[in-house]
Amino acid sequence: MRIFLTGASSGIGAALAREFDALGAELGLVGRNPEKLEAFAASLGHPGRHRSYALDVADRAALFAAARDFEAAGPTDIVIANAGISIGVKTEFEEDLDVMERVYRTNVLAMAATFHPFIDPMRRRGRGQFVGIASVAGIRGLPGSEAYCSSKAAAISYLESLRNDVHKYGIKVTTISPGFVRTPLTAKNPYRMPFILEADEFARRAVRAILSEVSYRTIPWQMGLLAKLLRILPNAVFDAVIAGRGEKPRAKDLGA
Ligand SMILES: NC(=O)c1ccc[n+]([C@@H]2O[C@H](COP(=O)([O-])OP(=O)(O)OC[C@H]3O[C@@H](n4cnc5c(N)ncnc54)[C@H](OP(=O)(O)O)[C@@H]3O)[C@@H](O)[C@H]2O)c1
């Protein structure tokens, strides 16, 4: 099994890489920070089996070159677009508009750029699987999160369209929608995170969902129920429920 995975050097991506490494997979590991990525790749059980690509997923040429290199070494079975950032954004601050662009570029546009170079080779083989890491945050917009929530809503909708477009080529699309997972991304969240999972536990469940080729899975399931409820709540009730909730810190508070 050969898997190309972005955002592999931390949190959910690193936990997925550890799971797939233990299952004998050959991995293409993508991360931004070269030292962090190399150190992580070296910590895996079978480091010699994998390839590392230090690049920014917003750099389409670099991403395509990495995809070509990985494909040249053998057919890719699964591509996982996991790289993502979460930074508080409010439209009232001009500097946040740049952050919003960065969030959309990483969480939405780079997802399509991650999958694109694999469509042709998978179409020729008549099989393959794309996995997008979305979020329960994409179900309703939360205060202080004007970029992240909408980027994840866009990702969910994008993945659904993609699924309908590529199934005729034999390519499956799986959307994984995490609830809360303990990673550097959630470390500074100043609010309660119900049903939070450790990254390794999340990854075990996500790998099961990926290998069973489901089209959509929320993990943990309790957050799936909550997401369904959130989707149908009238605005007035939703607003009352989230009133007073802490907000995602903005770039200057995260040092991002
Ligand atoms: N944690 C949660 O509770 C949660 C909930 C819902 C959804 N998610 C989603 O799950 C995914 C992973 O999140 P996480 O919690 O594991 O975050 P994380 O620990 O911060 O890890 C993010 C990973 O993405 C990489 N990355 C970020 N921007 C990149 C870029 N422009 N180019 C290349 N790599 C980039 C990072 O590499 P560097 O470290 O080298 O920058 C890192 O490997 C994200 O899409 C996130 O939105 C997370």
The ligand as an ORCA input file, in Angstrom:
! r2SCAN-3c Opt
* xyz 0 1
  N      -6.843     18.957     15.917
  C      -8.160     19.037     15.773
  O      -8.937     19.044     16.750
  C      -8.763     19.122     14.397
  C     -10.164     19.147     14.299
  C     -10.744     19.216     13.050
  C      -9.957     19.235     11.911
  N      -8.605     19.213     12.028
  C      -7.819     19.255     10.782
  O      -6.847     18.234     10.783
  C      -5.715     18.637     10.006
  C      -4.448     18.445     10.822
  O      -4.536     19.243     11.982
  P      -3.635     19.015     13.276
  O      -4.517     19.257     14.434
  O      -2.905     17.736     13.161
  O      -2.641     20.270     13.160
  P      -1.082     20.420     13.461
  O      -0.671     19.534     14.580
  O      -0.862     21.879     13.565
  O      -0.386     19.859     12.126
  C      -0.558     20.498     10.890
  C       0.339     19.824      9.869
  O       0.113     20.468      8.603
  C       1.340     20.957      8.103
  N       1.126     22.186      7.367
  C       0.434     23.284      7.752
  N       0.460     24.203      6.797
  C       1.197     23.682      5.783
  C       1.593     24.162      4.522
  N       1.233     25.366      4.079
  N       2.352     23.364      3.734
  C       2.735     22.133      4.173
  N       2.381     21.623      5.352
  C       1.625     22.394      6.155
  C       2.217     21.169      9.326
  O       3.580     21.164      8.944
  P       4.643     22.117      9.724
  O       4.525     21.765     11.167
  O       5.948     21.790      9.112
  O       4.185     23.521      9.445
  C       1.818     19.968     10.171
  O       2.496     18.817      9.728
  C      -5.985     20.092      9.607
  O      -6.524     20.126      8.312
  C      -7.022     20.540     10.620
  O      -7.820     21.599     10.155
  C      -7.987     19.173     13.237
*
